[in-house]
Each structure stands twice: as C-alpha cells, then as structure tokens.
Amino acid sequence: MLEIKLERIVRALIVKDGKILLCKNLLGGGHYFLPGGHIEDGESPEIALDRELMEEIGQNYTDLKKVAEVRNAYEKGGKKYDEVFYIYLTKLSDYSNIKSKENHLAFEWVSLEDFSKINFKPQKSVKDILDSIKNNNDFWETGTAS
C-alpha cells in the first residue's frame, strides 16, 4: 500500500498590467509556478504566504483576497501525494525590480495570453487562476511591470 502525503501550499497571484508574476524553477525542468510555498504546522495560509514572500522576494504583502482552492494528486517515487493549493490575489508595496533571494528561482512577468502556453504546475489550476483574474480586475495593479 502506498503512503499518502498531504501537502498544504499557499500561492500568491500577483497581477500587474495584464501580467502575472511567476516563479521559474531553475532546477528540474524549468517549470513555472506562483510565488509561495508550503504551509508549516500551526501556520495559517496568510502567515505562511507572508513568510514565503519575505523569503523569496524580500517583501510582505499589503493586501490579500482568497480566490481559489485547488487539489492536485500525483504519484512519485512510490508515494502518493495529495496537494491543496490556497491561491490568494496579492498586492505588494513595490512591483519594480522583483528579484529572487533564492538561487533556484527566477521571477518573470508573463502576459495573460502566454500564461496558458507555458509549462505551469499544477496545470489543472490554470483555468481557476485565469477566472480569478477576470473576476477580480479591481484587485489588479496598474503601472509598469518590470
């Protein structure tokens, strides 16, 4: 019988000028994902997201709005994984010059048109993400995304 591991993950959906801020994994295939990471025991998704953004880009969020919860299950190395992604529309105080503080990540602004064409994980969340952006355009930032 396979062991099942539940992973709780929080992600920031940061949108500016019709572009989404994405992380690119510089190791293991170069796939893209939303900024954020694992929720530690005893942490709320909001606290975990604040911690993850500080670790990844050196900023805290200024506003949040939960827009989706996506489940993703897969097998790897003889183990079953069950992931729950909590996705929050997220505002930052500074959108210019966002640089990774972690060597294995790079950040890129990707247009909404290109978003569905890239190697994004988990792929099954793309529709939820695009719907969340469309339905919450009052939460977007305007100005120049670097």
PABA-123869 format. One record per residue: z, x, y of N, C-alpha, C, O in turn; residue number from 0. Coordinates in Angstrom, 1 decimal. Atoms other than C-alpha are relative to their C-alpha. Layout:
# residues N
{pt {Z, X, Y}, {Z, X, Y}, {Z, X, Y}, {Z, X, Y}, NUM}
...
# end
This chain:
# residues 146
{pt {0.0, 0.8, -1.2}, {0.0, 0.0, 0.0}, {0.0, 0.9, 1.3}, {0.7, 1.9, 1.3}, 0}
{pt {0.1, -0.8, -1.2}, {-0.9, 1.3, 3.4}, {1.1, -0.3, 1.0}, {1.5, -1.5, 1.1}, 1}
{pt {-1.0, 0.2, -1.1}, {1.7, 1.8, 6.1}, {-0.7, -0.5, 1.2}, {-1.8, 0.0, 1.6}, 2}
{pt {0.5, 0.5, -1.2}, {1.1, -0.2, 9.2}, {0.8, 0.5, 1.2}, {2.0, 0.3, 1.2}, 3}
{pt {-0.7, -0.5, -1.2}, {2.0, 1.4, 12.6}, {-0.4, -0.8, 1.2}, {-1.6, -0.9, 1.5}, 4}
{pt {0.2, 0.8, -1.3}, {2.3, -0.8, 15.7}, {0.1, 0.9, 1.2}, {1.2, 1.5, 1.4}, 5}
{pt {0.0, -0.8, -1.2}, {1.4, 0.9, 18.9}, {-0.1, -1.0, 1.2}, {-1.0, -1.8, 1.3}, 6}
{pt {0.1, 0.8, -1.3}, {2.1, -0.7, 22.3}, {-0.5, 0.9, 1.1}, {0.1, 2.0, 1.3}, 7}
{pt {0.7, -0.8, -1.0}, {-0.1, 0.6, 25.0}, {-0.3, -0.8, 1.3}, {-0.6, -1.9, 1.2}, 8}
{pt {0.3, 0.7, -1.3}, {-0.4, -0.2, 28.7}, {-1.1, 0.8, 0.7}, {-1.2, 2.0, 0.7}, 9}
{pt {1.2, -0.6, -0.6}, {-3.6, 0.4, 30.7}, {-0.1, -0.6, 1.5}, {0.2, -1.7, 1.7}, 10}
{pt {0.2, 0.3, -1.4}, {-4.4, 0.4, 34.5}, {-1.5, -0.3, 0.2}, {-2.3, 0.5, -0.1}, 11}
{pt {1.3, 0.3, -0.3}, {-7.5, -1.4, 35.5}, {-0.1, 0.1, 1.6}, {0.3, -0.7, 2.3}, 12}
{pt {0.1, -0.4, -1.4}, {-8.3, 0.2, 38.9}, {-1.4, -0.1, 0.4}, {-2.3, 0.5, -0.1}, 13}
{pt {1.3, 0.4, -0.4}, {-11.3, -1.2, 40.7}, {-0.2, 0.3, 1.5}, {0.7, -0.1, 2.3}, 14}
{pt {0.3, -0.3, -1.4}, {-12.8, 0.1, 44.0}, {-1.5, 0.0, 0.2}, {-2.2, 0.7, -0.5}, 15}
{pt {1.4, 0.1, -0.4}, {-16.2, -0.8, 45.5}, {-0.9, -0.2, -1.2}, {-1.9, 0.5, -1.3}, 16}
{pt {0.8, 0.3, 1.1}, {-17.5, -2.2, 42.3}, {-0.1, 1.1, -1.1}, {-0.9, 1.1, -2.0}, 17}
{pt {-0.1, -1.0, 1.0}, {-16.5, 0.8, 40.2}, {1.4, 0.0, -0.6}, {2.4, -0.4, 0.0}, 18}
{pt {-1.2, 0.0, 0.7}, {-13.8, 1.2, 37.6}, {0.4, 1.5, -0.2}, {-0.4, 2.3, -0.6}, 19}
{pt {-0.5, -1.3, 0.3}, {-11.6, 4.3, 37.3}, {0.3, 0.2, -1.5}, {1.1, -0.6, -2.0}, 20}
{pt {-0.2, -0.2, 1.4}, {-11.8, 5.6, 33.8}, {0.4, 1.4, -0.3}, {0.1, 2.4, 0.4}, 21}
{pt {-0.4, -1.3, 0.6}, {-10.3, 8.5, 31.8}, {-1.1, 0.3, -1.0}, {-1.6, -0.5, -1.7}, 22}
{pt {0.9, -0.5, 1.0}, {-12.7, 10.6, 29.8}, {0.8, 1.0, -0.9}, {1.4, 1.9, -0.4}, 23}
{pt {-0.7, -0.8, 0.9}, {-11.2, 12.2, 26.7}, {-0.9, 1.3, -0.2}, {-2.0, 1.2, -0.7}, 24}
{pt {0.7, -1.3, 0.1}, {-12.4, 15.9, 26.8}, {0.0, 0.6, -1.3}, {-0.7, 1.6, -1.6}, 25}
{pt {-0.1, -0.4, 1.4}, {-11.4, 16.3, 23.2}, {-0.5, -1.1, -0.9}, {-0.4, -2.3, -0.5}, 26}
{pt {0.2, 1.1, 0.9}, {-12.5, 14.4, 20.2}, {-1.1, -1.0, 0.3}, {-0.8, -2.2, 0.1}, 27}
{pt {1.1, 1.0, -0.1}, {-15.8, 12.8, 21.1}, {-0.4, -0.4, 1.4}, {-1.4, -1.0, 1.6}, 28}
{pt {0.4, 0.3, -1.4}, {-15.7, 12.3, 24.8}, {0.0, -1.5, 0.3}, {-0.8, -1.9, 1.2}, 29}
{pt {0.0, 1.4, -0.3}, {-14.9, 8.6, 24.8}, {0.8, -0.3, 1.2}, {1.5, 0.5, 1.7}, 30}
{pt {-0.7, 0.4, -1.2}, {-13.7, 6.7, 27.8}, {1.1, -1.1, -0.3}, {1.0, -1.8, -1.3}, 31}
{pt {-1.0, 1.1, 0.1}, {-10.6, 4.5, 28.3}, {0.7, -0.1, 1.3}, {0.5, 0.7, 2.2}, 32}
{pt {-0.7, 0.3, -1.2}, {-8.5, 3.0, 31.0}, {1.2, 1.0, 0.1}, {1.8, 1.3, -0.9}, 33}
{pt {-1.2, -0.8, -0.1}, {-5.7, 5.2, 32.5}, {1.2, -0.8, -0.5}, {1.3, -2.0, -0.6}, 34}
{pt {-1.2, 0.6, 0.5}, {-2.3, 4.6, 31.0}, {0.4, 0.7, -1.3}, {-0.1, 1.8, -1.6}, 35}
{pt {-0.4, -0.6, 1.3}, {-0.7, 5.3, 27.6}, {1.0, -0.8, -0.7}, {1.2, -2.0, -0.5}, 36}
{pt {-1.0, 0.6, 0.9}, {2.0, 4.5, 25.0}, {1.2, -0.5, 0.8}, {1.7, 0.2, 1.7}, 37}
{pt {-1.3, 0.5, -0.5}, {5.0, 2.4, 25.9}, {1.1, 0.5, -0.9}, {1.1, 0.3, -2.1}, 38}
{pt {-1.1, -0.6, 0.8}, {8.2, 4.2, 24.8}, {1.0, -1.1, -0.3}, {1.1, -2.1, 0.4}, 39}
{pt {-1.0, 0.9, 0.4}, {11.0, 2.4, 23.1}, {0.9, -0.3, 1.2}, {1.4, 0.6, 1.9}, 40}
{pt {-0.9, 0.4, -1.1}, {13.1, 0.4, 25.6}, {-0.7, -0.1, 1.4}, {-0.1, -0.6, 2.3}, 41}
{pt {0.7, 0.1, -1.2}, {10.4, 0.6, 28.3}, {-0.8, -1.3, 0.1}, {-1.2, -1.9, -0.9}, 42}
{pt {0.9, 1.2, -0.3}, {8.7, -2.4, 29.9}, {-1.4, 0.6, 0.2}, {-1.6, 1.7, 0.5}, 43}
{pt {1.4, -0.5, -0.3}, {4.9, -2.2, 30.3}, {-0.1, 0.5, 1.4}, {-0.9, 1.5, 1.6}, 44}
{pt {0.1, -0.4, -1.5}, {5.3, -1.9, 34.1}, {0.6, 1.4, 0.2}, {0.0, 2.2, 0.9}, 45}
{pt {-0.6, -1.3, -0.2}, {7.7, 1.0, 33.9}, {-0.8, 1.1, -0.7}, {-1.0, 2.2, -0.2}, 46}
{pt {0.9, -0.9, 0.7}, {5.5, 2.7, 31.3}, {-1.2, 0.4, 0.7}, {-1.6, 1.5, 0.8}, 47}
{pt {1.3, -0.2, -0.8}, {2.4, 2.3, 33.5}, {0.3, 0.9, 1.2}, {-0.4, 1.8, 1.5}, 48}
{pt {-0.4, -0.8, -1.1}, {4.2, 3.8, 36.4}, {0.2, 1.5, -0.4}, {-0.2, 2.4, 0.3}, 49}
{pt {-0.2, -1.3, 0.6}, {5.3, 6.8, 34.3}, {-1.3, 0.7, -0.4}, {-1.5, 1.8, 0.0}, 50}
{pt {1.2, -0.6, 0.4}, {1.9, 7.3, 32.8}, {-0.9, 0.4, 1.2}, {-1.6, 1.4, 1.2}, 51}
{pt {0.8, -0.4, -1.2}, {0.1, 7.2, 36.2}, {0.5, 1.2, 0.7}, {-0.3, 2.0, 1.2}, 52}
{pt {-0.6, -1.1, -0.6}, {2.5, 9.7, 37.6}, {-0.3, 1.3, -0.9}, {-0.7, 2.3, -0.3}, 53}
{pt {0.3, -1.1, 0.9}, {1.9, 12.0, 34.5}, {-1.5, 0.4, 0.1}, {-1.9, 1.5, 0.1}, 54}
{pt {1.4, -0.3, 0.0}, {-1.9, 11.6, 34.7}, {-0.6, 0.3, 1.3}, {-1.5, 1.2, 1.4}, 55}
{pt {0.7, -0.3, -1.3}, {-2.8, 11.5, 38.4}, {1.0, 0.3, 1.1}, {0.6, 0.5, 2.3}, 56}
{pt {-1.0, -0.3, -1.0}, {0.5, 12.1, 40.2}, {0.2, -1.1, 1.1}, {0.6, -0.8, 2.2}, 57}
{pt {-0.2, 1.2, -0.9}, {0.7, 8.6, 41.8}, {0.7, -1.1, -0.7}, {0.6, -1.2, -2.0}, 58}
{pt {-0.6, 1.2, 0.5}, {2.7, 5.5, 41.3}, {-0.9, -1.2, 0.5}, {-1.7, -1.0, 1.5}, 59}
{pt {0.8, 1.1, -0.5}, {1.0, 2.1, 41.6}, {0.8, -0.7, 1.2}, {2.0, -0.5, 1.4}, 60}
{pt {-0.6, 0.7, -1.1}, {1.6, -0.1, 44.7}, {0.0, -1.5, -0.3}, {0.8, -2.2, 0.3}, 61}
{pt {0.0, 1.4, 0.4}, {0.8, -3.5, 43.1}, {-0.6, -0.1, -1.4}, {-1.5, 0.7, -1.8}, 62}
{pt {0.5, 0.3, 1.4}, {0.1, -4.9, 39.6}, {-0.2, -1.5, -0.2}, {0.4, -2.3, 0.4}, 63}
{pt {0.2, 1.3, 0.5}, {-1.2, -8.0, 38.0}, {-0.5, 0.0, -1.4}, {-1.6, 0.5, -1.7}, 64}
{pt {0.4, 0.0, 1.4}, {-1.3, -8.5, 34.3}, {-1.2, -1.0, -0.2}, {-1.2, -2.1, 0.2}, 65}
{pt {1.2, 0.8, 0.1}, {-4.8, -9.7, 33.3}, {-0.4, -0.2, -1.4}, {-1.3, -1.1, -1.7}, 66}
{pt {0.5, 0.1, 1.3}, {-5.2, -9.2, 29.6}, {1.0, 0.6, -1.0}, {1.7, 1.5, -0.7}, 67}
{pt {-0.8, -0.6, 1.1}, {-3.5, -8.5, 26.3}, {-1.0, 0.0, -1.2}, {-1.5, -1.0, -1.7}, 68}
{pt {1.0, -0.2, 1.0}, {-5.9, -7.1, 23.6}, {0.6, 0.6, -1.2}, {1.3, 1.6, -1.1}, 69}
{pt {-0.4, -0.6, 1.3}, {-5.2, -6.4, 19.9}, {-1.1, 0.7, -0.6}, {-2.3, 0.2, -0.5}, 70}
{pt {1.0, -0.8, 0.6}, {-7.0, -3.8, 18.1}, {0.6, 0.6, -1.3}, {1.6, 1.2, -1.3}, 71}
{pt {-0.5, -0.5, 1.3}, {-6.6, -2.9, 14.4}, {-1.1, 0.9, -0.6}, {-2.3, 0.7, -0.5}, 72}
{pt {0.9, -0.9, 0.7}, {-8.1, 0.0, 12.5}, {0.7, 0.9, -1.0}, {2.0, 0.9, -1.0}, 73}
{pt {-0.5, -1.0, 1.0}, {-7.6, 2.5, 9.6}, {-0.4, 1.4, 0.3}, {-1.5, 1.6, 0.7}, 74}
{pt {0.3, -1.4, -0.2}, {-7.4, 6.2, 9.9}, {1.0, 0.9, -0.8}, {2.2, 0.7, -0.7}, 75}
{pt {-0.8, -0.9, 0.8}, {-6.1, 8.9, 7.5}, {0.9, -0.7, -0.9}, {2.1, -0.3, -1.1}, 76}
{pt {-0.8, 0.8, 1.0}, {-4.8, 6.3, 5.0}, {1.1, -0.8, 0.6}, {2.0, -1.3, -0.1}, 77}
{pt {-0.9, 0.8, -0.7}, {-2.8, 4.5, 7.7}, {-0.7, -1.1, 0.7}, {-1.8, -1.0, 1.2}, 78}
{pt {0.5, 1.1, -0.8}, {-3.4, 1.1, 9.3}, {0.7, 0.0, 1.3}, {2.0, 0.2, 1.4}, 79}
{pt {-0.6, 0.1, -1.4}, {-2.9, 0.9, 13.0}, {-0.3, -1.3, 0.6}, {-1.3, -1.9, 0.4}, 80}
{pt {0.1, 1.2, -0.7}, {-2.3, -2.2, 15.0}, {0.4, 0.3, 1.4}, {1.6, 0.6, 1.7}, 81}
{pt {-0.3, -0.3, -1.4}, {-2.5, -1.7, 18.7}, {0.0, -1.3, 0.9}, {-0.7, -2.2, 0.6}, 82}
{pt {-0.1, 1.1, -1.0}, {-1.5, -4.1, 21.5}, {-0.2, 0.7, 1.4}, {0.6, 1.5, 1.7}, 83}
{pt {0.2, -0.5, -1.3}, {-3.0, -3.2, 24.9}, {0.4, -1.0, 1.1}, {-0.1, -2.2, 1.0}, 84}
{pt {-0.4, 0.8, -1.1}, {-1.4, -4.7, 28.0}, {-0.8, 0.6, 1.2}, {-0.6, 1.7, 1.6}, 85}
{pt {0.9, -0.5, -1.0}, {-4.0, -4.4, 30.8}, {0.4, -0.7, 1.3}, {0.5, -1.9, 1.5}, 86}
{pt {-0.4, 0.5, -1.4}, {-3.0, -4.7, 34.5}, {-1.0, 0.5, 1.0}, {-1.3, 1.7, 1.1}, 87}
{pt {0.7, -0.4, -1.3}, {-5.1, -4.8, 37.6}, {1.0, 0.8, 0.8}, {2.2, 0.4, 0.9}, 88}
{pt {-1.0, -1.0, -0.6}, {-3.5, -1.9, 39.5}, {-0.6, 0.5, 1.3}, {-1.7, 0.8, 1.5}, 89}
{pt {0.4, -0.6, -1.3}, {-3.6, -0.8, 43.1}, {0.8, 1.3, 0.2}, {1.9, 1.4, -0.2}, 90}
{pt {-0.6, -1.3, -0.4}, {-2.9, 2.7, 44.3}, {0.1, 0.2, 1.5}, {-0.6, -0.6, 2.2}, 91}
{pt {-0.1, -0.3, -1.5}, {-1.9, 4.1, 47.7}, {-1.1, 0.9, 0.4}, {-1.5, 0.8, 1.6}, 92}
{pt {1.0, -0.9, -0.4}, {-4.6, 6.7, 47.6}, {-1.1, 0.1, -1.1}, {-0.8, 0.4, -2.2}, 93}
{pt {1.1, 0.0, 1.0}, {-8.0, 6.4, 45.9}, {-0.9, 1.2, 0.1}, {-1.9, 1.3, -0.6}, 94}
{pt {0.8, -1.2, -0.2}, {-9.5, 9.6, 47.2}, {0.5, 1.2, -0.8}, {1.7, 1.3, -1.1}, 95}
{pt {-0.4, -1.2, 0.7}, {-9.6, 12.8, 45.2}, {0.9, -0.1, -1.2}, {1.8, 0.6, -1.4}, 96}
{pt {-0.8, 0.2, 1.2}, {-8.1, 11.5, 42.0}, {-0.4, 1.0, -1.0}, {-1.6, 1.1, -1.4}, 97}
{pt {0.2, -1.0, 0.9}, {-7.8, 14.4, 39.7}, {1.0, 0.0, -1.1}, {2.2, -0.4, -0.9}, 98}
{pt {-0.9, 0.0, 1.2}, {-6.3, 14.7, 36.2}, {1.1, 1.1, 0.1}, {0.8, 2.3, 0.5}, 99}
{pt {-1.0, -1.0, 0.2}, {-3.0, 16.5, 35.8}, {0.2, 0.5, -1.4}, {1.0, 1.3, -1.7}, 100}
{pt {0.0, -0.3, 1.4}, {-3.7, 16.8, 32.1}, {-1.3, 0.6, -0.4}, {-2.4, 0.1, -0.1}, 101}
{pt {1.2, -0.7, 0.3}, {-6.2, 19.3, 30.7}, {-1.0, -0.7, -0.9}, {-2.2, -0.4, -0.8}, 102}
{pt {0.9, 0.7, 0.9}, {-7.6, 17.0, 28.1}, {-0.7, -1.3, 0.5}, {-1.4, -1.9, -0.1}, 103}
{pt {0.5, 1.2, -0.7}, {-8.5, 14.2, 30.6}, {-0.8, 0.4, 1.2}, {-0.5, 1.3, 1.9}, 104}
{pt {0.8, -0.1, -1.3}, {-11.1, 13.9, 33.4}, {-0.1, -1.5, 0.4}, {-0.2, -2.4, -0.4}, 105}
{pt {0.1, 1.3, -0.6}, {-11.3, 10.9, 35.7}, {-1.4, -0.2, 0.6}, {-1.9, 0.7, 1.3}, 106}
{pt {1.3, 0.3, -0.6}, {-14.6, 9.2, 36.7}, {0.0, -1.4, 0.5}, {0.6, -2.3, -0.2}, 107}
{pt {0.3, 1.3, -0.4}, {-15.6, 6.2, 38.7}, {-1.3, -0.5, -0.6}, {-2.3, 0.2, -0.4}, 108}
{pt {1.2, 0.5, 0.7}, {-18.0, 4.1, 36.6}, {-0.4, -1.3, 0.6}, {0.5, -2.2, 0.7}, 109}
{pt {0.5, 1.3, -0.5}, {-20.1, 1.3, 38.0}, {0.2, -1.1, -1.0}, {0.2, -0.9, -2.2}, 110}
{pt {-0.1, 1.2, 0.9}, {-19.6, -2.2, 36.6}, {-1.2, -0.1, -0.9}, {-1.2, -0.5, -2.1}, 111}
{pt {1.3, 0.1, 0.7}, {-23.3, -2.1, 35.5}, {0.0, 1.0, -1.2}, {-0.5, 0.7, -2.3}, 112}
{pt {0.0, -1.0, 1.0}, {-22.7, 1.1, 33.5}, {1.1, -0.1, -1.0}, {1.1, 0.5, -2.1}, 113}
{pt {-1.2, 0.0, 0.8}, {-19.4, 0.2, 32.1}, {-0.2, -0.5, -1.5}, {0.3, 0.1, -2.4}, 114}
{pt {0.3, 0.5, 1.4}, {-20.7, -1.8, 29.1}, {-0.9, 0.9, -0.8}, {-1.2, 0.6, -2.0}, 115}
{pt {0.9, -0.9, 0.7}, {-23.1, 1.0, 28.2}, {0.6, 1.3, -0.5}, {0.0, 2.0, -1.2}, 116}
{pt {-0.7, -1.3, 0.3}, {-20.6, 3.9, 27.8}, {0.8, -0.1, -1.3}, {1.0, -1.2, -1.8}, 117}
{pt {-0.8, 0.0, 1.2}, {-18.6, 4.9, 24.8}, {1.5, -0.2, 0.4}, {2.3, 0.7, 0.6}, 118}
{pt {-1.4, 0.4, -0.5}, {-15.4, 3.0, 25.8}, {0.8, -0.5, -1.2}, {0.3, -1.2, -2.1}, 119}
{pt {-0.8, 0.5, 1.0}, {-12.5, 2.4, 23.5}, {1.3, -0.7, 0.5}, {1.8, -0.2, 1.5}, 120}
{pt {0.6, 0.7, 1.0}, {-11.4, -0.1, 22.4}, {-1.2, -0.8, 0.5}, {-1.0, -1.5, 1.5}, 121}
{pt {1.2, 0.7, -0.5}, {-14.9, -1.6, 22.7}, {0.2, -1.5, 0.1}, {-0.4, -2.1, 0.9}, 122}
{pt {-0.2, 1.5, 0.0}, {-13.6, -5.1, 21.9}, {0.6, -0.5, 1.3}, {0.6, -1.7, 1.5}, 123}
{pt {-0.6, 0.4, -1.3}, {-11.8, -5.1, 25.3}, {-0.9, -0.1, 1.2}, {-0.5, -0.5, 2.2}, 124}
{pt {0.9, 0.0, -1.1}, {-14.9, -4.7, 27.4}, {-0.2, -1.3, 0.7}, {-0.1, -1.4, 1.9}, 125}
{pt {0.2, 1.3, -0.6}, {-15.5, -8.4, 27.9}, {1.2, -0.5, 0.7}, {1.1, -1.0, 1.8}, 126}
{pt {-1.2, 0.4, -0.7}, {-11.9, -9.1, 28.8}, {0.2, 0.8, 1.3}, {0.6, 0.2, 2.3}, 127}
{pt {-0.2, -0.8, -1.2}, {-11.9, -6.3, 31.3}, {-1.0, -0.5, 1.1}, {-0.6, -0.6, 2.2}, 128}
{pt {1.0, 0.4, -1.0}, {-15.2, -7.4, 33.0}, {0.4, -1.4, 0.5}, {0.2, -1.7, 1.7}, 129}
{pt {-0.4, 1.4, -0.4}, {-13.9, -11.1, 33.0}, {1.2, 0.1, 1.0}, {1.2, -0.6, 2.0}, 130}
{pt {-1.2, -0.2, -0.9}, {-10.6, -9.9, 34.6}, {-0.5, 0.5, 1.4}, {0.1, 0.0, 2.4}, 131}
{pt {0.5, -0.4, -1.3}, {-12.5, -8.1, 37.4}, {-0.7, -1.1, 0.7}, {-0.4, -1.3, 1.9}, 132}
{pt {0.7, 1.1, -0.6}, {-14.8, -11.0, 38.0}, {0.9, -1.1, 0.6}, {0.7, -1.6, 1.7}, 133}
{pt {-0.9, 1.1, -0.4}, {-11.9, -13.5, 38.2}, {1.1, 0.4, 1.0}, {1.9, -0.4, 1.4}, 134}
{pt {-1.1, -0.5, -0.9}, {-9.7, -11.3, 40.4}, {-0.6, 0.9, 1.1}, {0.0, 1.9, 1.5}, 135}
{pt {0.7, -0.9, -1.0}, {-12.1, -9.9, 43.1}, {0.9, 0.1, 1.2}, {0.6, 1.0, 2.0}, 136}
{pt {-0.9, -0.1, -1.1}, {-9.3, -10.5, 45.7}, {0.9, 1.2, -0.2}, {1.6, 1.6, 0.8}, 137}
{pt {-0.9, -1.1, 0.3}, {-7.4, -7.6, 44.0}, {-0.7, 1.3, 0.1}, {-0.1, 2.4, 0.0}, 138}
{pt {0.8, -1.2, -0.1}, {-10.2, -5.1, 44.4}, {0.3, 0.7, 1.3}, {0.7, 0.1, 2.3}, 139}
{pt {-0.1, -0.8, -1.3}, {-10.0, -2.3, 47.0}, {-1.4, 0.3, 0.4}, {-2.4, 0.3, -0.3}, 140}
{pt {1.3, -0.3, -0.6}, {-12.9, -1.6, 49.3}, {0.2, 1.3, 0.8}, {1.3, 1.7, 1.2}, 141}
{pt {0.0, -1.4, -0.6}, {-13.8, 1.8, 50.9}, {-0.9, 0.8, -0.9}, {-1.7, 0.3, -1.7}, 142}
{pt {0.9, -0.9, 0.9}, {-15.4, 4.8, 49.2}, {0.8, 0.5, -1.2}, {1.8, 1.1, -1.0}, 143}
{pt {-0.5, -0.5, 1.3}, {-14.6, 5.5, 45.6}, {-0.7, 1.4, -0.2}, {-1.9, 1.5, -0.1}, 144}
{pt {0.6, -1.4, 0.2}, {-15.0, 9.3, 45.1}, {-0.6, 0.2, -1.3}, {-1.1, 1.3, -1.6}, 145}
# end
